[in-house]
Amino acid sequence: MSFETKEDVLLQVLTQKRPKCTYCGKKMRIWEVPQFPFEDGLGWGTPYLFVCFNNRCPMYEQGWDNIRRNYGRHASYRCICYPGSNTYACMAIFSQNGATGQIIDDEIATAKLQALKTAIERKISFLEDCFAAKDWQSVLKVLLDPIEQDIIRIKAVDLIGEIGTTEAIEPIRNKNFGNGFLLKKIEKSLGKIHERFSTRECPFCSEIIRKKAKACKYCGGVLPVSEKIPPKQGIFDRQS
C-alpha cells in the first residue's frame, strides 16, 4: 500500500519471517527508526527496519577500515533490510553500540504484537456496533481518520457502503486517500450507496442528482442517459 500508519508497518514487521543478513547469514533484528531526520535529512521512508547487529558480520568488521581509509572517519556499516521486500542496504554507525538503543527484542515484539491485535479487535467490534445501530457517521469518521490502520479503514469502507447515506459521499470524495486498493473499495461502496438511493454524481459538477435525471439541477449540464428510449412510431412508420 502506498500509505501505511506506523502501526500497519509494525504489524507487518512482527508477523513476517525475519530476513537474514546477506553478508553473514545471521537473522536480522527489528529496529525502530529514530523519529528525527536521519543521515540525509529525508529519513528511511519507514518507521521500522530489519538490521544485522552481528559484530562478526564481514560488512561490520571490514567497514571500520574502509571508512577510515576513504573518509578519515571512525565509523562502520550495518546491513539493513526494508520490511516487506528483499531490498537490502547499509547504514552508518559510529560506535559498537551505535543504534542498539532502538532494537526491539523478541519479548517486546511479542507484547507489541498482542497489543496491536487487541486494539484491532476492539476497533472492529466498535465498527460492528456502529453497523448494527446504523451509525454511519461514526463509521465515516473512522474511514477519514488518517492515523487509523489500513485494516480498520478497509473494514470501515465496507460498512459505509451498506449503511451510509448520500451525505457520506462528498466527505469521502474530498479526502485524498492515496491508496489504490482502498480507492477501489471506496468506489464499490459509493456505488452501493447510489444504488440504494437511486442517485448518481453529475459528471460536470459532481453534485448528487437523481439517477434518471436528464439534466443537472445544479449546473444545468445535459446528462448522458444509460438507456436510449426509442422514439414513438407514427402510423405511417408501422409496417403492415
Backbone as JSON, one array per atom type, in Angstrom:
{
  "sequence": "MSFETKEDVLLQVLTQKRPKCTYCGKKMRIWEVPQFPFEDGLGWGTPYLFVCFNNRCPMYEQGWDNIRRNYGRHASYRCICYPGSNTYACMAIFSQNGATGQIIDDEIATAKLQALKTAIERKISFLEDCFAAKDWQSVLKVLLDPIEQDIIRIKAVDLIGEIGTTEAIEPIRNKNFGNGFLLKKIEKSLGKIHERFSTRECPFCSEIIRKKAKACKYCGGVLPVSEKIPPKQGIFDRQS",
  "N": [[0.83, -1.19, 0.0], [0.36, 2.3, -0.66], [0.2, 4.16, 1.35], [0.74, 3.89, 4.78], [0.14, 3.44, 8.24], [2.19, 3.85, 11.18], [1.64, 1.77, 12.88], [0.6, -0.12, 11.1], [2.88, -0.83, 9.65], [4.45, -1.88, 11.71], [2.91, -4.1, 12.47], [3.14, -5.61, 10.15], [5.9, -6.08, 10.17], [6.23, -7.53, 12.54], [4.88, -9.88, 12.04], [5.95, -11.08, 9.8], [8.41, -13.3, 8.32], [11.63, -13.25, 9.69], [14.25, -11.67, 7.96], [17.53, -12.74, 6.72], [20.87, -11.65, 7.14], [22.69, -10.64, 4.31], [25.41, -10.8, 4.27], [26.48, -12.21, 6.45], [24.66, -14.15, 7.1], [23.21, -14.28, 9.45], [20.25, -14.06, 11.47], [18.27, -11.17, 11.18], [17.46, -8.25, 13.19], [14.63, -6.51, 14.6], [14.37, -3.06, 14.18], [13.68, 0.11, 15.43], [13.17, 3.05, 13.75], [14.76, 6.15, 14.41], [12.92, 9.1, 15.36], [13.73, 11.57, 14.51], [15.06, 13.44, 11.65], [17.17, 11.49, 9.57], [20.5, 10.89, 8.67], [20.62, 11.88, 5.54], [18.62, 13.68, 5.89], [16.22, 13.02, 4.84], [15.13, 10.8, 5.92], [14.28, 7.28, 6.4], [12.02, 6.41, 5.15], [10.36, 4.57, 6.27], [9.04, 3.43, 9.39], [10.19, 1.29, 10.68], [12.88, -1.05, 10.51], [14.76, -3.95, 9.42], [17.72, -4.99, 10.91], [21.11, -6.03, 10.88], [22.85, -6.95, 13.68], [25.11, -8.34, 14.24], [28.29, -8.54, 15.43], [30.34, -9.89, 14.26], [29.93, -9.82, 11.64], [30.98, -9.63, 8.25], [30.59, -7.21, 6.78], [30.32, -5.32, 8.81], [32.74, -5.67, 10.27], [34.79, -5.15, 8.35], [34.09, -2.66, 7.6], [35.02, -0.62, 9.33], [37.77, -0.22, 8.76], [37.56, 0.41, 6.07], [36.04, 2.84, 5.96], [37.73, 4.46, 7.46], [40.05, 4.56, 5.86], [39.09, 5.7, 3.47], [37.52, 7.9, 4.15], [38.43, 9.0, 6.47], [37.14, 8.81, 8.89], [35.84, 7.61, 12.03], [33.97, 5.02, 11.85], [31.48, 2.58, 10.82], [29.53, 0.04, 9.05], [26.16, -1.22, 9.11], [24.22, -3.93, 7.98], [21.06, -3.55, 6.46], [17.52, -4.22, 6.01], [14.58, -3.62, 4.2], [11.22, -3.67, 5.39], [8.89, -6.13, 4.24], [10.05, -6.58, 1.77], [12.78, -7.53, -0.45], [14.82, -5.8, -0.34], [17.95, -4.72, 0.29], [20.31, -2.76, 2.12], [22.71, -0.45, 3.5], [23.59, 1.05, 6.65], [25.23, 3.73, 8.28], [27.14, 3.53, 11.27], [28.54, 4.79, 14.34], [29.8, 3.84, 16.51], [30.44, 0.88, 18.49], [28.18, 0.36, 19.93], [26.37, 1.82, 18.59], [23.13, 2.73, 17.51], [21.93, 0.63, 18.84], [20.11, 1.14, 20.8], [17.57, 1.3, 19.76], [16.7, -1.22, 19.21], [14.23, -3.73, 18.95], [13.51, -6.23, 20.97], [12.68, -9.81, 21.14], [10.82, -10.3, 23.2], [9.66, -7.8, 23.67], [8.65, -7.4, 21.12], [6.7, -9.43, 20.95], [4.91, -8.55, 22.91], [4.13, -6.08, 21.81], [2.91, -6.95, 19.46], [0.71, -8.39, 20.46], [-0.63, -6.32, 21.73], [-1.29, -4.73, 19.52], [-3.0, -6.47, 18.1], [-5.08, -6.69, 19.94], [-5.99, -4.03, 20.0], [-6.9, -3.77, 17.36], [-8.97, -5.67, 17.31], [-10.74, -4.49, 19.14], [-11.41, -2.09, 17.84], [-12.61, -3.05, 15.5], [-14.79, -4.36, 16.64], [-16.09, -2.12, 17.63], [-16.8, -0.87, 15.2], [-18.56, -2.77, 14.19], [-20.62, -2.59, 16.05], [-21.47, -0.01, 15.46], [-22.42, -0.46, 12.91], [-24.6, -2.16, 13.42], [-26.22, -0.35, 14.74], [-26.78, 1.39, 12.73], [-25.18, 3.61, 12.56], [-23.76, 5.48, 10.63], [-22.29, 7.81, 10.58], [-20.27, 7.63, 12.55], [-18.81, 5.51, 11.54], [-17.93, 6.66, 9.18], [-16.25, 8.64, 10.22], [-14.14, 7.09, 11.24], [-13.18, 6.01, 8.85], [-12.2, 8.29, 7.56], [-10.11, 9.03, 9.14], [-6.76, 9.7, 9.17], [-4.78, 8.49, 10.7], [-5.6, 6.01, 11.38], [-5.28, 2.44, 11.22], [-4.68, 0.58, 8.21], [-6.14, -1.83, 7.93], [-8.34, -1.36, 9.52], [-9.56, 0.83, 8.3], [-10.26, -0.26, 5.87], [-12.2, -2.09, 6.68], [-14.07, -0.22, 7.58], [-14.78, 1.12, 5.21], [-16.1, -0.86, 3.83], [-18.37, -1.19, 5.43], [-19.56, 1.34, 5.3], [-20.59, 1.39, 2.8], [-22.79, -0.19, 3.09], [-24.49, 0.98, 5.01], [-24.28, 3.71, 4.78], [-25.43, 7.03, 3.87], [-26.33, 9.33, 1.21], [-25.17, 11.61, 2.13], [-22.68, 10.96, 3.0], [-21.08, 10.81, 0.81], [-19.85, 13.17, -0.33], [-17.89, 14.04, 1.7], [-16.15, 11.83, 1.54], [-15.33, 11.9, -1.13], [-13.88, 14.25, -1.07], [-11.63, 13.61, 0.31], [-8.22, 12.82, 0.26], [-6.99, 9.83, -0.27], [-4.89, 8.33, -1.33], [-4.32, 5.64, -1.81], [-4.36, 2.87, -3.72], [-5.7, 0.34, -3.51], [-7.57, 0.81, -1.45], [-9.01, 2.89, -2.62], [-10.32, 1.59, -4.73], [-12.1, -0.01, -3.3], [-13.58, 1.98, -2.11], [-14.87, 3.15, -4.32], [-16.54, 1.05, -5.01], [-18.16, 0.88, -2.71], [-19.37, 3.42, -2.68], [-20.81, 3.17, -4.98], [-22.71, 1.32, -4.13], [-24.16, 2.88, -2.32], [-25.26, 4.83, -4.03], [-26.85, 3.13, -5.55], [-28.75, 2.23, -3.69], [-30.13, 4.59, -3.13], [-30.95, 5.47, -5.56], [-29.39, 7.34, -7.06], [-26.85, 9.4, -8.62], [-23.66, 10.84, -9.55], [-23.18, 14.05, -10.88], [-21.46, 14.35, -13.91], [-20.3, 16.74, -14.57], [-20.33, 18.71, -12.49], [-20.21, 17.25, -10.19], [-22.18, 17.14, -8.26], [-24.76, 15.5, -6.36], [-27.34, 13.83, -7.89], [-30.6, 12.77, -9.1], [-30.85, 9.45, -10.38], [-32.18, 9.07, -12.79], [-32.26, 11.54, -13.88], [-32.28, 13.98, -16.51], [-31.01, 16.32, -16.88], [-28.68, 18.27, -15.01], [-29.64, 19.75, -12.02], [-28.13, 21.55, -10.71], [-25.89, 22.56, -12.2], [-26.89, 22.65, -14.72], [-26.05, 21.05, -16.76], [-26.39, 18.85, -19.53], [-27.23, 15.55, -19.27], [-25.77, 12.35, -19.97], [-27.72, 9.56, -20.92], [-28.31, 6.32, -19.62], [-29.76, 4.39, -20.86], [-31.15, 4.28, -24.02], [-34.16, 5.68, -25.11], [-36.46, 4.47, -27.31], [-37.78, 6.25, -30.15], [-41.18, 7.3, -30.46], [-43.4, 5.58, -32.64], [-44.97, 6.65, -35.61], [-48.15, 6.46, -37.33], [-47.61, 6.02, -39.96], [-45.2, 4.87, -39.91], [-45.38, 2.35, -39.11], [-45.12, -1.07, -39.92], [-46.98, -2.88, -42.25]],
  "CA": [[0.0, 0.0, 0.0], [1.17, 3.49, -0.78], [0.27, 4.84, 2.63], [0.58, 2.98, 5.9], [0.45, 4.04, 9.53], [3.31, 3.2, 11.87], [1.12, 0.5, 13.42], [0.49, -1.06, 9.99], [4.22, -1.34, 9.34], [4.88, -2.71, 12.82], [2.19, -5.37, 12.37], [3.77, -6.33, 9.04], [7.24, -6.49, 10.6], [6.15, -8.54, 13.6], [4.26, -11.14, 11.58], [6.66, -11.68, 8.68], [9.61, -14.06, 8.64], [12.8, -12.37, 9.8], [15.26, -11.91, 6.92], [18.89, -12.99, 7.15], [21.87, -10.75, 6.58], [23.29, -11.19, 3.09], [26.86, -10.86, 4.45], [26.89, -13.21, 7.45], [23.63, -15.17, 7.21], [22.54, -14.25, 10.74], [18.9, -13.49, 11.47], [18.3, -9.74, 11.47], [16.62, -7.85, 14.31], [13.75, -5.38, 14.33], [14.96, -1.8, 14.64], [12.77, 1.24, 15.3], [13.89, 4.2, 13.21], [14.62, 7.38, 15.22], [11.89, 9.99, 14.84], [14.34, 12.77, 13.92], [15.61, 13.18, 10.32], [18.34, 10.62, 9.68], [21.53, 10.98, 7.64], [20.5, 12.91, 4.52], [17.5, 14.56, 6.19], [14.99, 12.53, 4.22], [14.64, 9.65, 6.65], [14.35, 5.99, 5.74], [10.77, 6.12, 4.45], [9.64, 3.54, 7.02], [9.33, 3.58, 10.82], [10.9, 0.11, 11.2], [13.79, -1.74, 9.6], [15.5, -5.1, 9.92], [19.14, -4.63, 10.94], [22.04, -7.05, 11.39], [23.69, -6.45, 14.77], [26.16, -9.31, 14.5], [29.58, -7.86, 15.39], [31.27, -10.69, 13.46], [29.49, -9.68, 10.25], [32.06, -9.06, 7.43], [30.34, -5.8, 6.45], [30.61, -4.52, 10.0], [34.15, -5.77, 10.62], [35.61, -4.5, 7.33], [33.64, -1.28, 7.42], [35.82, 0.31, 10.11], [38.97, 0.11, 7.99], [37.16, 1.01, 4.79], [35.67, 4.23, 6.16], [38.9, 5.2, 7.93], [40.95, 4.8, 4.74], [38.48, 6.51, 2.41], [36.87, 9.13, 4.61], [39.08, 9.51, 7.66], [36.17, 8.86, 9.99], [35.71, 6.39, 12.83], [32.59, 4.55, 11.63], [31.34, 1.34, 10.07], [28.21, -0.16, 8.46], [25.29, -2.35, 9.47], [23.33, -4.34, 6.89], [19.65, -3.34, 6.77], [16.55, -4.74, 5.05], [13.3, -2.94, 4.31], [10.11, -4.61, 5.64], [8.03, -6.5, 3.12], [10.78, -6.59, 0.5], [14.12, -8.11, -0.42], [15.72, -4.68, -0.58], [19.0, -4.61, 1.31], [21.17, -1.59, 2.02], [23.55, -0.35, 4.69], [23.54, 2.32, 7.36], [26.46, 4.03, 9.01], [27.12, 3.63, 12.73], [29.76, 5.48, 14.74], [30.4, 3.15, 17.66], [29.97, -0.51, 18.57], [26.82, 0.38, 20.5], [25.53, 2.71, 17.8], [21.8, 2.29, 17.05], [21.41, -0.52, 19.59], [19.04, 1.58, 21.69], [16.25, 1.19, 19.1], [16.39, -2.62, 18.91], [13.03, -4.3, 19.57], [13.8, -7.65, 21.18], [11.55, -10.71, 20.92], [9.82, -10.13, 24.25], [8.94, -6.55, 23.38], [7.91, -7.61, 19.88], [5.51, -10.23, 21.27], [3.98, -7.67, 23.64], [3.6, -5.1, 20.86], [2.01, -7.65, 18.55], [-0.52, -8.68, 21.18], [-1.31, -5.04, 21.94], [-1.86, -4.33, 18.24], [-4.14, -7.34, 17.79], [-6.17, -6.31, 20.85], [-6.51, -2.74, 19.55], [-7.63, -4.02, 16.13], [-10.22, -6.35, 17.67], [-11.64, -3.53, 19.78], [-11.92, -1.15, 16.85], [-13.54, -3.77, 14.62], [-16.0, -4.55, 17.43], [-16.75, -0.81, 17.64], [-17.41, -0.66, 13.89], [-19.71, -3.68, 14.06], [-21.69, -1.99, 16.85], [-21.98, 1.12, 14.68], [-23.18, -1.04, 11.8], [-25.87, -2.63, 13.97], [-27.02, 0.83, 15.11], [-26.88, 2.23, 11.53], [-24.47, 4.85, 12.85], [-22.8, 5.63, 9.55], [-21.41, 8.95, 10.84], [-19.1, 7.16, 13.29], [-18.03, 4.7, 10.61], [-17.29, 7.61, 8.28], [-15.17, 9.29, 10.97], [-13.03, 6.15, 11.27], [-12.66, 5.9, 7.49], [-11.49, 9.51, 7.19], [-9.02, 9.29, 10.07], [-5.51, 9.29, 8.51], [-3.87, 7.72, 11.57], [-6.13, 4.67, 11.59], [-4.6, 1.38, 10.49], [-5.31, 0.23, 6.94], [-7.11, -2.91, 8.1], [-9.55, -0.77, 10.11], [-10.2, 1.69, 7.29], [-10.87, -1.15, 4.87], [-13.44, -2.55, 7.29], [-14.99, 0.92, 7.62], [-15.29, 1.43, 3.87], [-17.08, -1.9, 3.5], [-19.6, -0.93, 6.17], [-20.18, 2.59, 4.87], [-21.36, 1.07, 1.6], [-24.03, -0.87, 3.47], [-25.38, 1.8, 5.84], [-24.09, 5.14, 4.53], [-26.39, 7.77, 3.05], [-25.68, 10.18, 0.21], [-24.41, 12.65, 2.83], [-21.32, 10.48, 3.21], [-20.33, 10.78, -0.45], [-19.0, 14.35, -0.52], [-16.67, 13.99, 2.53], [-15.25, 10.79, 1.04], [-14.75, 12.39, -2.38], [-12.96, 15.34, -0.78], [-10.48, 13.09, 1.05], [-7.15, 12.23, -0.56], [-6.58, 8.61, 0.4], [-3.58, 7.95, -1.82], [-4.14, 4.2, -1.69], [-5.1, 2.29, -4.82], [-6.6, -0.72, -3.07], [-8.65, 1.42, -0.7], [-9.82, 3.67, -3.56], [-11.19, 0.67, -5.44], [-13.18, -0.41, -2.4], [-14.41, 3.17, -1.93], [-15.75, 3.27, -5.49], [-17.56, 0.0, -4.9], [-19.09, 1.23, -1.63], [-20.16, 4.57, -3.12], [-21.77, 2.63, -5.94], [-23.82, 0.72, -3.37], [-24.98, 3.97, -1.77], [-26.04, 5.37, -5.15], [-27.85, 2.14, -5.95], [-29.83, 2.22, -2.71], [-30.88, 5.85, -3.15], [-31.24, 5.8, -6.96], [-28.71, 8.6, -7.36], [-25.56, 9.36, -9.28], [-22.95, 12.12, -9.45], [-23.11, 14.77, -12.14], [-20.1, 14.31, -14.46], [-19.8, 18.1, -14.81], [-20.12, 19.45, -11.25], [-20.07, 16.24, -9.13], [-23.29, 17.16, -7.31], [-25.56, 14.28, -6.35], [-28.63, 14.04, -8.53], [-31.36, 11.54, -9.31], [-30.26, 8.58, -11.39], [-32.89, 9.2, -14.06], [-32.29, 12.95, -14.3], [-31.78, 14.23, -17.85], [-30.16, 17.5, -16.78], [-28.29, 18.55, -13.63], [-30.35, 20.91, -11.48], [-27.15, 22.45, -10.1], [-25.08, 23.25, -13.2], [-27.63, 22.7, -15.97], [-25.45, 20.19, -17.77], [-27.23, 17.79, -20.1], [-26.6, 14.3, -18.83], [-25.92, 11.16, -20.81], [-28.66, 8.58, -20.37], [-27.75, 4.98, -19.71], [-30.57, 3.59, -21.79], [-31.82, 5.1, -25.01], [-35.59, 5.41, -25.24], [-36.76, 4.5, -28.75], [-38.81, 7.24, -30.49], [-42.52, 6.76, -30.73], [-43.66, 5.36, -34.06], [-46.21, 7.2, -36.13], [-48.98, 5.45, -38.01], [-47.03, 5.73, -41.27], [-43.93, 4.15, -39.69], [-45.65, 0.95, -38.77], [-45.17, -1.99, -41.04], [-48.27, -3.58, -42.37]],
  "C": [[0.87, 1.25, 0.0], [1.18, 4.34, 0.48], [-0.04, 3.82, 3.71], [0.88, 3.74, 7.18], [1.63, 3.28, 10.14], [2.88, 1.85, 12.41], [0.99, -0.55, 12.33], [1.85, -1.69, 9.69], [4.72, -2.25, 10.45], [4.2, -4.08, 12.77], [2.8, -6.23, 11.26], [5.13, -6.9, 9.46], [7.17, -7.63, 11.6], [5.65, -9.89, 13.11], [5.01, -11.78, 10.42], [7.91, -12.42, 9.16], [10.82, -13.12, 8.66], [13.79, -12.68, 8.66], [16.62, -12.19, 7.53], [19.84, -12.05, 6.44], [22.53, -11.4, 5.36], [24.81, -11.35, 3.21], [27.3, -11.96, 5.41], [25.86, -14.32, 7.65], [22.9, -15.22, 8.54], [21.16, -13.59, 10.62], [18.95, -12.03, 11.91], [17.28, -9.41, 12.56], [15.77, -6.64, 13.92], [14.34, -4.12, 14.96], [13.98, -0.66, 14.39], [13.56, 2.48, 14.87], [13.7, 5.42, 14.11], [13.64, 8.35, 14.57], [12.45, 11.27, 14.23], [14.89, 12.42, 12.53], [16.95, 12.47, 10.43], [19.23, 10.76, 8.45], [21.29, 12.12, 6.66], [19.3, 13.83, 4.75], [16.18, 14.07, 5.63], [14.39, 11.35, 4.97], [14.74, 8.37, 5.82], [13.08, 5.66, 4.95], [9.96, 5.03, 5.1], [9.98, 3.69, 8.5], [10.1, 2.4, 11.42], [11.77, -0.5, 10.09], [14.26, -3.04, 10.24], [16.98, -4.76, 9.82], [19.96, -5.8, 11.49], [22.93, -6.42, 12.46], [24.75, -7.47, 15.18], [27.52, -8.62, 14.35], [30.65, -8.66, 14.66], [30.91, -10.62, 11.96], [30.62, -9.05, 9.42], [31.84, -7.6, 7.07], [30.74, -4.9, 7.61], [32.11, -4.51, 10.31], [35.04, -5.0, 9.63], [35.27, -3.03, 7.16], [34.48, -0.26, 8.16], [37.06, 0.76, 9.32], [38.62, 0.83, 6.7], [36.84, 2.49, 4.95], [36.86, 5.06, 6.63], [39.84, 5.54, 6.77], [40.38, 5.8, 3.73], [37.93, 7.85, 2.88], [37.51, 9.73, 5.85], [38.16, 9.65, 8.85], [36.18, 7.54, 10.75], [34.25, 5.94, 12.75], [32.63, 3.22, 10.89], [29.92, 1.26, 9.53], [27.49, -1.31, 9.15], [24.41, -2.65, 8.26], [21.88, -4.15, 7.33], [18.77, -3.94, 5.67], [15.22, -4.05, 5.29], [12.16, -3.95, 4.48], [9.3, -4.87, 4.38], [8.72, -6.54, 1.78], [12.09, -7.34, 0.67], [15.16, -7.03, -0.7], [16.69, -4.52, 0.58], [19.83, -3.35, 1.05], [22.07, -1.58, 3.24], [23.33, 1.0, 5.35], [24.82, 2.49, 8.15], [26.2, 4.06, 10.51], [28.49, 4.12, 13.19], [30.38, 4.94, 16.03], [29.83, 1.74, 17.68], [28.55, -0.59, 19.1], [25.87, 1.27, 19.7], [24.26, 2.05, 17.32], [21.2, 1.14, 17.86], [20.25, -0.13, 20.52], [17.66, 1.45, 21.1], [15.9, -0.26, 18.73], [15.12, -3.04, 19.66], [13.27, -5.8, 19.73], [12.52, -8.48, 21.09], [10.44, -10.53, 21.96], [8.99, -8.87, 24.02], [8.1, -6.71, 22.13], [6.62, -8.38, 20.12], [4.45, -9.38, 21.98], [3.33, -6.66, 22.72], [2.6, -5.74, 19.91], [0.67, -7.93, 19.22], [-1.33, -7.41, 21.41], [-1.98, -4.56, 20.65], [-3.09, -5.16, 17.89], [-5.34, -6.99, 18.67], [-6.82, -5.0, 20.39], [-7.35, -2.91, 18.28], [-8.98, -4.69, 16.43], [-11.22, -5.39, 18.29], [-12.24, -2.57, 18.76], [-12.89, -1.81, 15.88], [-14.86, -4.03, 15.34], [-16.8, -3.25, 17.49], [-17.46, -0.55, 16.31], [-18.64, -1.55, 13.69], [-20.89, -3.19, 14.89], [-22.31, -0.8, 16.11], [-22.84, 0.63, 13.52], [-24.56, -1.49, 12.28], [-26.8, -1.47, 14.3], [-27.26, 1.76, 13.92], [-26.21, 3.58, 11.73], [-23.37, 5.05, 11.81], [-21.84, 6.81, 9.78], [-20.14, 8.53, 11.57], [-18.2, 6.3, 12.41], [-17.26, 5.61, 9.65], [-16.09, 8.29, 8.96], [-13.94, 8.39, 11.03], [-12.37, 6.07, 9.9], [-11.79, 7.11, 7.12], [-10.29, 9.81, 8.07], [-7.69, 8.8, 9.48], [-4.58, 8.47, 9.39], [-4.41, 6.34, 11.89], [-5.36, 3.67, 10.74], [-5.39, 1.02, 9.23], [-6.41, -0.82, 7.11], [-8.42, -2.39, 8.68], [-10.28, 0.07, 9.08], [-10.86, 0.86, 6.19], [-12.18, -1.72, 5.39], [-14.49, -1.44, 7.28], [-15.59, 1.21, 6.25], [-16.29, 0.38, 3.41], [-18.42, -1.62, 4.17], [-20.32, 0.33, 5.69], [-21.0, 2.36, 3.6], [-22.7, 0.44, 1.92], [-25.0, 0.05, 4.21], [-25.27, 3.3, 5.57], [-25.2, 5.74, 3.69], [-25.61, 8.63, 2.05], [-24.89, 11.32, 0.86], [-22.96, 12.24, 3.05], [-20.46, 10.62, 1.97], [-19.37, 11.95, -0.59], [-17.76, 14.34, 0.37], [-15.67, 12.96, 2.05], [-14.56, 11.26, -0.23], [-13.69, 13.46, -2.12], [-11.7, 14.9, -0.04], [-9.47, 12.47, 0.08], [-6.59, 11.01, 0.15], [-5.21, 8.13, -0.06], [-3.29, 6.47, -1.75], [-5.01, 3.52, -2.73], [-6.1, 1.23, -4.4], [-7.81, -0.15, -2.35], [-9.57, 2.21, -1.62], [-10.77, 2.77, -4.35], [-12.37, 0.24, -4.57], [-14.12, 0.77, -2.14], [-15.38, 3.32, -3.1], [-16.87, 2.24, -5.45], [-18.6, 0.35, -3.86], [-19.96, 2.42, -2.02], [-21.19, 4.14, -4.16], [-22.97, 1.99, -5.26], [-24.74, 1.79, -2.79], [-25.86, 4.56, -2.88], [-27.14, 4.41, -5.57], [-29.03, 2.13, -4.99], [-30.72, 3.46, -2.81], [-31.23, 6.32, -4.57], [-30.66, 7.16, -7.35], [-27.45, 8.33, -8.18], [-24.9, 10.73, -9.12], [-22.86, 12.76, -10.82], [-21.68, 14.75, -12.67], [-19.48, 15.69, -14.67], [-19.46, 18.84, -13.5], [-20.0, 18.56, -10.02], [-21.16, 16.31, -8.06], [-24.1, 15.88, -7.44], [-26.96, 14.59, -6.89], [-29.35, 12.7, -8.68], [-30.77, 10.75, -10.47], [-30.88, 8.79, -12.76], [-32.95, 10.64, -14.57], [-31.67, 13.11, -15.69], [-30.88, 15.47, -17.9], [-29.87, 17.76, -15.31], [-28.99, 19.82, -13.15], [-29.4, 21.93, -10.87], [-26.37, 23.25, -11.15], [-25.76, 23.35, -14.56], [-27.07, 21.82, -17.06], [-26.4, 19.1, -18.24], [-26.51, 16.46, -19.87], [-26.78, 13.18, -19.82], [-26.87, 10.18, -20.14], [-28.08, 7.2, -20.59], [-28.49, 4.11, -20.7], [-31.29, 4.53, -22.76], [-33.28, 4.69, -25.14], [-35.94, 5.51, -26.72], [-37.86, 5.52, -29.04], [-40.14, 6.56, -30.78], [-42.74, 6.63, -32.23], [-44.99, 5.99, -34.46], [-46.98, 6.13, -36.91], [-48.39, 5.07, -39.36], [-45.7, 4.96, -41.15], [-44.15, 2.68, -39.42], [-45.68, 0.09, -40.04], [-46.5, -2.7, -41.07], [-48.05, -5.07, -42.3]]
}
